[in-house]
Amino acid sequence: MKKILASAVAAFFASLVFAYNPPIAGENIYKLTNPTLLGGGASATGGPFGDVVVGSIAYNPALSAMEQRTAINASASFLIDGSGSSSSIGWGFQGGAIIPNKWMVFTAAAEGLFTQGTSLDLGNNITAHFGFAKEMNENISVGLNAYFGYYFGSGYDFVIGADLGFLYSLERLGFMRDVRIGFSLLNMGKPLSGTYPVTGIYGDASETSFPGIFTPRLSFAAELFSVGTFNHKFSGSFSIDGYFPTFQNAVCDLAFGLSYNRIINLTVGWEANAREIAQTNKVNGVSVGLGVHLVISSGDTTETREQNEIIPAAAWQNLCGNVHDLSVGATVYFGMTDDEAPEVYLWGEQLTFEESGE
């Protein structure tokens, strides 16, 4: 029995070493259905500005730990392929909610992608992620996901597994501000089997398992500069990710963003996948994303006024030739972020924590 088990384990790891044939864009399918992720936010640090949507937990489960407000997010994407005699269109969706409580932050996300008929051969799939994240202290956050996905169309298969993530935050490092360092270990579980019929980077449908299991991802992000006054401030931020699918590939993901008062955010991103470039000579185009933060107030007085926030977003990217991904969506936050010190009343006098020496 021990020999049989050892042989099975050896065969499994041997298949990881020698079989690696994912389809183009197969290592990063979750970003294709959300504009924030497509525009540069598909990062273990949340991209240049640390923007978090429900699909962000697929890149680092710890990203939602610092969210104080309930949020819902929905998006849709259209994959327009003009490589043939007539254009064909694939599509996708993403949606879910972020729900904080006093113990942790819970996130639920659903994603669907339907690409049959396009040259971006990723099949059809529906995936659900369920994540738990917690801010351990003012610098360190941790998170854990569970996920399940069903692939269908020309063949049927499923994936199931877990993701683990960490996020370390600093106010300043040298001349850089809002510094974030993220690490995640993704896709720990059952991948797609090689029998699911999609065309891999080697031009055939053998061993086309994706995304790569046991994928470590490391990310660094920070604000590079900020100019202007308090009321009119322009800032520039960046993020850089490196990840290694199944330890058989190396991918670098870069993003840069410009922001006006964190109200209007413009981002550009680019990903270099070493194995895709080597085998297909195809390089992804630069992605462009735009997000606008809008505050919606209700109530007649300062005491009764509530502020909700809606962030519409859009992004575009040319994927490997003639496939264009156009994505639109919005995130709605309910309530206000608590960024003020608590107030203490002693014998009818109001004190802040700073005044009382706390």
Beta strands, then each sheet from edge to edge (+ up, - down):
strand 1: 70-81
strand 2: 88-100
strand 3: 105-114
strand 4: 124-135
strand 5: 140-152
strand 6: 157-173
strand 7: 176-190
strand 8: 215-228
strand 9: 233-243
strand 10: 251-260
strand 11: 264-273
strand 12: 287-292
strand 13: 294-298
strand 14: 306-319
strand 15: 323-334
strand 16: 343-346
strand 17: 349-352
sheet 1: 13+ 14- 12+ 11- 10+ 9- 8+ 7- 6+ 5- 4+ 3- 2+ 1- 15+
sheet 2: 16+ 17-
end
